[in-house]
């Protein structure tokens, strides 16, 4: 059976290990297109989470970077919440975005904390947090650190006397030596005597009834399936888990697989545990590989019981651990804690091997060329070609005025495009649209329509159809929120060899049409006035971030925050300024504007200054100068650290031509201000790198009088970064 599109739904430990297998042995990976879908870009190794709570590990040490892992396996990554499965149409239903079609689907979505009615008391939802997802519960615990040294603070309550709750209780005692900690269990009699003794020794109070006062609480009441699984057509066990054959195939659905906590083999009941998730990875991978080749699948018989290690992180003492086998519990002993630590670190180190490979590649300068707007042609060959064609004047403004629609409306047009920035074709389509629309926004216009050109990799028709659908849906979703439409376009098939993931082989461009209600409202690049303030609408650093990502050296949460900002339309910001214009019709709110894209902040400001001073000279006026306040320029988290490691976009070196403007001639002058030159020379050098960093879905920059800049800053998201002298 040939798998056209294998979708891995969920980034649990099983799927993570399957991907790791394909990274280390690419020839084993099934043919066709593969996509991993998960709600977050990383997953926490649950076995080490109590160690993080105790302060034994840092959160970064137990993260598995799914986006990076998928990329190295040649697998597309889609960050989205799963809402269901249409088994008849073979579609995975996602929240807030179009469904994904599959030919094979493997489920490893895990479970959620079982929030029964007794776990939550009305009115205490802000004080009660489930242990899953781990990211959220960890934030909650960190927020409670303000009371860690206060024995008179409200007690912290853990609901649930299973292994998870008890191990977290021990971890919290190490974290908060003085604070009162309670753990609510169904019955103390079910706990072993030596476990009870250790809880008592560490002053962890055991209760069986809810306290009369509302306390901050962490809910560890076991696991339950997601509602969409409970409401599905699948056969479930009494715990709501999907029943499968010994091959992991869902009963009555041979094209579906279910593993980890969300699935269980029929007639082989077992508790939820990471032990089975890890051990099922290899047999699942082999069956996905075999079904792809039309071979008979292998059966897997899981063990009925598993050994568990429960760690105690003592205050000012060596850690110890219990060992449990069914009802038998022995310990605690320090050698068991060392054993657990060794097992956990060995598991995580498997994924760290990939990062070590990346570091070796980067050290050898074998860097991957940047995508997105950083794939833009450098300034020098572009300007020389346009000058040779006598078209240099056409590039003065972001969008071109192509005609008057009627007495009150002017039509403007722009075009932009780039090779796929990320492997999610829908999100990449949105980025393309927002990036392309910024030319219209930078002229003060409103987007009304667009036409696309999409170059697809050479693949079977059904895969091309899926990729094209996702890209166009992404573009359309970014247009419709502005009241615009995708009205047509063109498609091409690439003649290059398709590399995996195939979604990265998509190259797209967009011709965007916009309107300006009144010719007088057109914002040009030139037109800055002496005394104007320079405002920027968002942070800088996307080129550096994506350079590091493509070389496997950026933290997943750093990239997530950048993608979240890039995925916001800036059209409402323009609408607000135009509303101000209507309130003050006799005044000009914006004197000049541009969007920061491939040539970086310094390059595009140079265009603004050059255009302005060209007009100044024609009127025999003194050329203006831009003063930039480096301390005020917003930069994405993590960018400066990545610069220190040597990362930069592949377009950045050619953009350094604009650094000459800092010394500049009379018509193109910049001055950079920042605090204490001698103490911050490294900061100065870092900011020079940021000034020439190309931006995809970058900020808008406006030049306006101080009267209106205050209104814009107050409304947001504008930040003052300089002024005109």
ZAMARGU-4260 file (C-alpha; in steps of 0.2 Angstrom, whole numbers, plus 5000, padded with zeros to 4 digits):
<rodrens>
0) 5000/5000/5000 | 5008/5017/4995 | 5006/5030/5008 | 5003/5047/4998 | 5001/5057/5014
5) 5005/5050/5031 | 4999/5061/5045 | 5006/5059/5063 | 4993/5067/5074 | 5001/5072/5090
10) 5019/5074/5096 | 5019/5062/5110 | 5035/5052/5115 | 5031/5038/5103 | 5030/5049/5087
15) 5045/5059/5093 | 5055/5043/5094 | 5048/5037/5077 | 5054/5054/5069 | 5071/5052/5078
20) 5073/5035/5070 | 5070/5042/5052 | 5082/5056/5056 | 5096/5044/5060 | 5091/5032/5046
25) 5083/5042/5032 | 5081/5026/5021 | 5069/5019/5033 | 5056/5033/5031 | 5040/5029/5021
30) 5039/5036/5004 | 5026/5050/5001 | 5022/5066/5010 | 5023/5065/5029 | 5016/5079/5041
35) 5017/5080/5060 | 5002/5090/5068 | 5004/5095/5086 | 4996/5109/5097 | 5014/5115/5102
40) 5031/5116/5094 | 5039/5106/5108 | 5034/5092/5120 | 5040/5090/5138 | 5048/5073/5143
45) 5036/5069/5157 | 5048/5058/5166 | 5059/5073/5171 | 5045/5086/5174 | 5046/5083/5193
50) 5064/5086/5192 | 5061/5103/5184 | 5049/5107/5198 | 5062/5102/5211 | 5075/5113/5203
55) 5085/5098/5198 | 5084/5102/5179 | 5080/5117/5169 | 5064/5117/5158 | 5075/5118/5142
60) 5084/5102/5147 | 5068/5092/5145 | 5061/5099/5130 | 5060/5090/5113 | 5059/5102/5099
65) 5046/5094/5088 | 5047/5107/5074 | 5066/5105/5072 | 5065/5086/5074 | 5052/5085/5060
70) 5062/5097/5049 | 5078/5085/5050 | 5067/5070/5047 | 5060/5078/5031 | 5043/5080/5038
75) 5031/5095/5037 | 5026/5102/5054 | 5009/5110/5058 | 5006/5118/5074 | 4987/5116/5077
80) 4975/5110/5089 | 4966/5094/5084 | 4947/5094/5085 | 4942/5078/5077 | 4943/5065/5063
85) 4932/5063/5048 | 4935/5045/5044 | 4924/5045/5029 | 4933/5059/5020 | 4949/5055/5028
90) 4952/5072/5035 | 4960/5078/5051 | 4949/5092/5058 | 4959/5107/5066 | 4955/5122/5076
95) 4955/5139/5067 | 4962/5132/5050 | 4957/5120/5036 | 4957/5102/5038 | 4972/5090/5032
100) 4968/5076/5021 | 4977/5059/5025 | 4979/5042/5017 | 4987/5035/5033 | 4984/5043/5051
105) 4994/5039/5067 | 4987/5045/5083 | 4998/5049/5098 | 4989/5064/5105 | 4990/5058/5124
110) 4977/5062/5136 | 4972/5077/5147 | 4970/5078/5166 | 4954/5071/5172 | 4945/5086/5179
115) 4930/5078/5188 | 4917/5089/5197 | 4925/5086/5214 | 4942/5092/5208 | 4936/5110/5206
120) 4925/5121/5217 | 4915/5135/5210 | 4925/5151/5211 | 4942/5144/5212 | 4946/5141/5194
125) 4960/5154/5194 | 4968/5145/5209 | 4966/5127/5202 | 4977/5121/5187 | 4978/5104/5180
130) 4995/5096/5179 | 4993/5094/5160 | 4998/5103/5149 | 5015/5104/5159 | 5019/5121/5152
135) 5004/5129/5160 | 5006/5120/5177 | 5024/5125/5177 | 5020/5143/5175 | 5007/5141/5189
140) 5020/5134/5200 | 5033/5147/5196 | 5019/5160/5200 | 5017/5153/5217 | 5036/5155/5221
145) 5033/5172/5229 | 5026/5162/5244 | 5040/5149/5245 | 5049/5156/5260 | 5033/5161/5269
150) 5027/5147/5281 | 5011/5157/5285 | 5006/5158/5267 | 4990/5148/5261 | 4995/5130/5260
155) 4997/5123/5242 | 4985/5108/5239 | 4989/5094/5227 | 4973/5084/5222 | 4977/5066/5218
160) 4987/5052/5227 | 4994/5043/5212 | 5012/5043/5207 | 5011/5059/5198 | 5004/5069/5213
165) 5015/5061/5226 | 5031/5064/5215 | 5026/5082/5213 | 5023/5084/5231 | 5041/5078/5235
170) 5047/5090/5221 | 5038/5105/5228 | 5045/5102/5246 | 5062/5103/5238 | 5057/5119/5229
175) 5047/5127/5244 | 5056/5121/5260 | 5045/5132/5272 | 5028/5132/5264 | 5014/5121/5269
180) 5010/5108/5257 | 4994/5097/5257 | 4990/5081/5246 | 4973/5075/5245 | 4971/5056/5243
185) 4955/5045/5242 | 4962/5034/5256 | 4978/5034/5266 | 4977/5015/5268 | 4981/5013/5249
190) 4998/5021/5252 | 5013/5010/5257 | 5019/5013/5275 | 5037/5018/5269 | 5029/5031/5257
195) 5018/5038/5270 | 5032/5039/5282 | 5042/5050/5269 | 5028/5061/5266 | 5026/5064/5285
200) 5045/5066/5287 | 5045/5080/5274 | 5030/5088/5283 | 5018/5085/5268 | 5001/5084/5276
205) 4989/5070/5269 | 4970/5074/5269 | 4955/5064/5262 | 4942/5079/5262 | 4942/5095/5253
210) 4948/5110/5265 | 4935/5122/5269 | 4946/5137/5263 | 4950/5139/5245 | 4969/5135/5242
215) 4979/5136/5227 | 4979/5118/5220 | 4987/5107/5207 | 4976/5094/5200 | 4984/5077/5197
220) 4968/5066/5196 | 4973/5054/5183 | 4970/5055/5164 | 4955/5055/5152 | 4953/5055/5134
225) 4949/5071/5124 | 4931/5074/5120 | 4933/5072/5102 | 4940/5055/5105 | 4925/5051/5116
230) 4913/5057/5103 | 4921/5048/5089 | 4915/5032/5080 | 4930/5022/5087 | 4928/5007/5099
235) 4934/5013/5116 | 4939/5005/5132 | 4931/5010/5149 | 4944/5023/5151 | 4940/5031/5134
240) 4955/5025/5125 | 4955/5019/5107 | 4955/5000/5105 | 4967/4993/5092 | 4974/4977/5085
245) 4991/4971/5090 | 4998/4980/5075 | 4992/4997/5082 | 4978/4998/5069 | 4962/5005/5076
250) 4948/4992/5076 | 4938/4992/5059 | 4950/5006/5053 | 4965/4998/5045 | 4972/5015/5039
255) 4972/5022/5057 | 4985/5019/5070 | 4983/5023/5089 | 4998/5023/5101 | 5003/5030/5118
260) 4990/5035/5131 | 4976/5038/5118 | 4976/5020/5112 | 4977/5002/5119 | 4978/4985/5112
265) 4962/4975/5113 | 4962/4962/5127 | 4979/4969/5133 | 4974/4982/5147 | 4987/4993/5155
270) 4988/5009/5164 | 4994/5025/5156 | 5013/5026/5157 | 5027/5033/5147 | 5035/5016/5148
275) 5023/5009/5135 | 5024/5024/5124 | 5043/5023/5123 | 5043/5004/5119 | 5029/5005/5106
280) 5039/5017/5095 | 5050/5005/5086 | 5036/4992/5082 | 5025/5007/5076 | 5038/5014/5065
285) 5042/4997/5057 | 5023/4995/5054 | 5022/5012/5046 | 5037/5008/5035 | 5029/4990/5031
290) 5012/4996/5026 | 5020/5009/5015 | 5028/4995/5005 | 5013/4984/5005 | 5021/4971/5017
295) 5012/4961/5031 | 5012/4971/5048 | 5020/4964/5063 | 5010/4961/5080 | 5016/4968/5096
300) 5013/4961/5113 | 5015/4973/5127 | 5020/4969/5145 | 5006/4969/5157 | 5016/4978/5171
305) 5030/4990/5171 | 5043/4996/5184 | 5041/5014/5190 | 5054/5025/5199 | 5047/5038/5211
310) 5060/5052/5215 | 5062/5061/5232 | 5072/5077/5230 | 5077/5081/5248 | 5082/5098/5254
315) 5101/5098/5258 | 5102/5079/5256 | 5105/5067/5242 | 5090/5062/5231 | 5083/5045/5234
320) 5069/5035/5225 | 5056/5021/5227 | 5055/5007/5215 | 5037/5000/5211 | 5032/4984/5203
325) 5013/4983/5203 | 5008/4983/5222 | 5026/4981/5228 | 5036/4996/5233 | 5054/4996/5239
330) 5065/5010/5245 | 5069/5024/5245 | 5088/5022/5240 | 5100/5034/5233 | 5106/5022/5220
335) 5088/5021/5213 | 5088/5040/5211 | 5104/5039/5201 | 5097/5025/5191 | 5082/5036/5187
340) 5093/5051/5182 | 5103/5040/5171 | 5088/5033/5162 | 5080/5050/5160 | 5096/5058/5154
345) 5099/5044/5141 | 5082/5047/5134 | 5084/5065/5132 | 5102/5064/5125 | 5095/5054/5110
350) 5087/5070/5104 | 5102/5081/5109 | 5112/5071/5097 | 5104/5080/5083 | 5108/5097/5090
355) 5127/5092/5091 | 5126/5087/5072 | 5119/5105/5069 | 5133/5113/5079 | 5146/5104/5069
360) 5138/5109/5053 | 5137/5127/5058 | 5156/5127/5064 | 5161/5122/5047 | 5150/5136/5040
365) 5140/5124/5031 | 5125/5135/5034 | 5108/5133/5025 | 5103/5148/5014 | 5089/5158/5022
370) 5071/5157/5015 | 5057/5170/5016 | 5061/5188/5012 | 5080/5184/5015 | 5080/5176/4998
375) 5077/5193/4990 | 5090/5199/4978 | 5104/5210/4985 | 5102/5229/4984 | 5117/5231/4972
380) 5113/5220/4958 | 5094/5225/4959 | 5098/5244/4959 | 5110/5242/4945 | 5099/5232/4934
385) 5084/5244/4936 | 5096/5259/4933 | 5102/5250/4917 | 5084/5248/4912 | 5080/5267/4916
390) 5067/5260/4929 | 5076/5266/4945 | 5062/5279/4948 | 5049/5265/4949 | 5056/5258/4965
395) 5055/5274/4975 | 5038/5269/4983 | 5032/5253/4990 | 5016/5252/4979 | 5013/5259/4962
400) 4999/5271/4957 | 4991/5263/4942 | 4976/5274/4940 | 4961/5283/4947 | 4946/5272/4949
405) 4934/5287/4951 | 4935/5305/4958 | 4938/5299/4976 | 4948/5282/4974 | 4965/5278/4968
410) 4970/5260/4964 | 4988/5255/4969 | 4997/5239/4966 | 5012/5229/4972 | 5020/5212/4970
415) 5030/5201/4982 | 5035/5183/4985 | 5047/5171/4992 | 5052/5152/4994 | 5042/5144/5008
420) 5049/5150/5025 | 5042/5136/5035 | 5035/5118/5031 | 5017/5123/5036 | 5010/5128/5019
425) 4994/5136/5026 | 5004/5147/5038 | 5017/5151/5025 | 5002/5157/5014 | 4997/5169/5027
430) 5014/5175/5030 | 5016/5178/5011 | 4999/5188/5011 | 5004/5199/5026 | 5021/5202/5019
435) 5014/5207/5002 | 5000/5217/5009 | 5013/5228/5019 | 5017/5237/5003 | 4999/5243/5002
440) 4998/5247/5020 | 5015/5257/5019 | 5006/5269/5007 | 4991/5271/5018 | 4980/5260/5007
445) 4967/5246/5010 | 4969/5229/5002 | 4955/5224/4991 | 4961/5209/4981 | 4976/5199/4976
450) 4981/5186/4963 | 4994/5172/4966 | 5007/5163/4957 | 5011/5146/4966 | 5026/5135/4960
455) 5023/5118/4967 | 5035/5103/4968 | 5033/5089/4956 | 5022/5076/4965 | 5007/5065/4962
460) 4991/5075/4958 | 4983/5072/4975 | 4998/5079/4985 | 4999/5094/4974 | 4981/5097/4976
465) 4983/5096/4995 | 4998/5108/4995 | 4989/5120/4984 | 4973/5120/4994 | 4983/5124/5010
470) 4993/5138/5002 | 4978/5146/4994 | 4968/5144/5010 | 4982/5153/5020 | 4983/5167/5008
475) 4964/5169/5008 | 4962/5169/5027 | 4974/5183/5028 | 4964/5193/5015 | 4947/5190/5021
480) 4950/5198/5038 | 4954/5214/5028 | 4938/5213/5018 | 4949/5208/5002 | 4947/5193/4990
485) 4959/5181/4981 | 4952/5184/4963 | 4964/5172/4953 | 4981/5167/4949 | 4992/5155/4941
490) 5001/5138/4945 | 5018/5131/4940 | 5026/5114/4942 | 5044/5115/4947 | 5057/5106/4937
495) 5069/5104/4952 | 5071/5088/4961 | 5058/5088/4976 | 5067/5087/4993 | 5058/5083/5009
500) 5048/5090/5017 | 5039/5093/5000 | 5030/5108/5007 | 5047/5118/5008 | 5048/5116/4989
505) 5033/5128/4987 | 5038/5145/4980 | 5024/5158/4979 | 5021/5176/4975 | 5006/5188/4976
510) 5001/5203/4966 | 4991/5214/4978 | 4978/5228/4974 | 4974/5241/4986 | 4964/5258/4986
515) 4967/5275/4993 | 4951/5285/4997 | 4959/5301/4992 | 4975/5305/4982 | 4981/5317/4996
520) 4981/5302/5008 | 4995/5293/4999 | 5010/5290/5010 | 5026/5291/5000 | 5044/5285/5006
525) 5050/5303/5005 | 5042/5318/5013 | 5050/5317/5031 | 5050/5334/5040 | 5063/5341/5052
530) 5058/5338/5070 | 5048/5322/5064 | 5048/5307/5076 | 5052/5290/5069 | 5040/5276/5075
535) 5041/5257/5072 | 5026/5245/5073 | 5035/5229/5079 | 5051/5221/5084 | 5066/5216/5073
540) 5076/5201/5071 | 5067/5188/5060 | 5081/5185/5048 | 5093/5180/5062 | 5080/5170/5071
545) 5076/5160/5055 | 5094/5158/5050 | 5097/5150/5067 | 5081/5139/5065 | 5087/5133/5048
550) 5103/5127/5056 | 5094/5120/5071 | 5100/5132/5084 | 5085/5142/5091 | 5074/5137/5106
555) 5056/5132/5100 | 5048/5145/5112 | 5058/5159/5104 | 5053/5154/5087 | 5035/5152/5092
560) 5034/5170/5099 | 5041/5177/5083 | 5029/5167/5072 | 5014/5173/5083 | 5019/5191/5080
565) 5022/5188/5061 | 5004/5180/5060 | 4996/5196/5065 | 4989/5208/5051 | 4994/5226/5053
570) 4979/5233/5043 | 4970/5239/5058 | 4985/5250/5063 | 4983/5258/5046 | 4964/5260/5048
575) 4966/5269/5064 | 4978/5282/5056 | 4966/5284/5042 | 4952/5287/5055 | 4963/5301/5063
580) 4966/5308/5046 | 4947/5310/5044 | 4946/5318/5062 | 4960/5331/5057 | 4957/5333/5038
585) 4967/5349/5037 | 4983/5340/5044 | 4994/5327/5037 | 4996/5313/5050 | 5010/5303/5041
590) 5024/5313/5032 | 5033/5297/5026 | 5031/5278/5028 | 5039/5262/5023 | 5039/5244/5027
595) 5054/5235/5033 | 5058/5220/5023 | 5073/5213/5014 | 5085/5227/5016 | 5083/5229/5034
600) 5079/5244/5045 | 5094/5254/5039 | 5092/5250/5021 | 5073/5255/5020 | 5076/5271/5031
605) 5090/5275/5018 | 5077/5274/5004 | 5066/5286/5014 | 5080/5298/5017 | 5087/5298/5000
610) 5069/5301/4993 | 5067/5315/5005 | 5083/5324/5002 | 5081/5323/4984 | 5066/5334/4986
615) 5075/5345/4998 | 5089/5348/4986 | 5077/5352/4972 | 5070/5366/4983 | 5087/5372/4988
620) 5084/5366/5006 | 5097/5358/5018 | 5097/5339/5018 | 5090/5331/5033 | 5098/5318/5045
625) 5090/5303/5054 | 5094/5301/5072 | 5092/5283/5078 | 5090/5279/5097 | 5098/5261/5097
630) 5092/5258/5115 | 5074/5261/5110 | 5074/5249/5095 | 5063/5234/5099 | 5071/5217/5096
635) 5064/5199/5097 | 5069/5189/5112 | 5084/5178/5109 | 5091/5188/5094 | 5105/5196/5103
640) 5111/5179/5110 | 5110/5172/5093 | 5121/5186/5085 | 5134/5182/5099 | 5134/5164/5092
645) 5138/5171/5075 | 5121/5169/5066 | 5115/5181/5053 | 5104/5180/5038 | 5112/5176/5021
650) 5106/5193/5014 | 5114/5202/5029 | 5132/5204/5022 | 5126/5212/5006 | 5115/5224/5017
655) 5130/5230/5026 | 5132/5242/5011 | 5120/5253/5020 | 5131/5254/5035 | 5141/5267/5025
660) 5127/5279/5027 | 5131/5280/5046 | 5146/5290/5040 | 5136/5296/5025 | 5138/5310/5012
665) 5129/5326/5014 | 5113/5319/5006 | 5112/5302/5016 | 5116/5305/5034 | 5113/5295/5050
670) 5118/5297/5068 | 5116/5283/5081 | 5113/5287/5099 | 5114/5275/5114 | 5120/5276/5132
675) 5138/5276/5137 | 5148/5272/5122 | 5163/5265/5131 | 5153/5252/5141 | 5142/5247/5127
680) 5153/5244/5112 | 5147/5226/5111 | 5129/5232/5111 | 5133/5244/5097 | 5141/5231/5086
685) 5126/5219/5090 | 5114/5233/5085 | 5123/5236/5068 | 5119/5218/5064 | 5101/5220/5069
690) 5100/5236/5058 | 5104/5226/5042 | 5094/5211/5046 | 5081/5207/5033 | 5063/5205/5039
695) 5049/5194/5034 | 5032/5201/5039 | 5042/5215/5046 | 5037/5231/5054 | 5030/5247/5047
700) 5040/5263/5050 | 5032/5281/5050 | 5039/5298/5051 | 5026/5310/5059 | 5026/5326/5069
705) 5027/5324/5088 | 5009/5330/5090 | 5002/5314/5081 | 5016/5302/5087 | 5010/5303/5105
710) 4992/5298/5099 | 5000/5283/5089 | 5011/5277/5103 | 4996/5278/5115 | 4985/5268/5104
715) 4999/5256/5100 | 5008/5246/5094 | 5020/5260/5089 | 5037/5263/5098 | 5048/5279/5095
720) 5065/5274/5089 | 5072/5291/5083 | 5069/5308/5075 | 5073/5319/5060 | 5086/5333/5062
</rodrens>
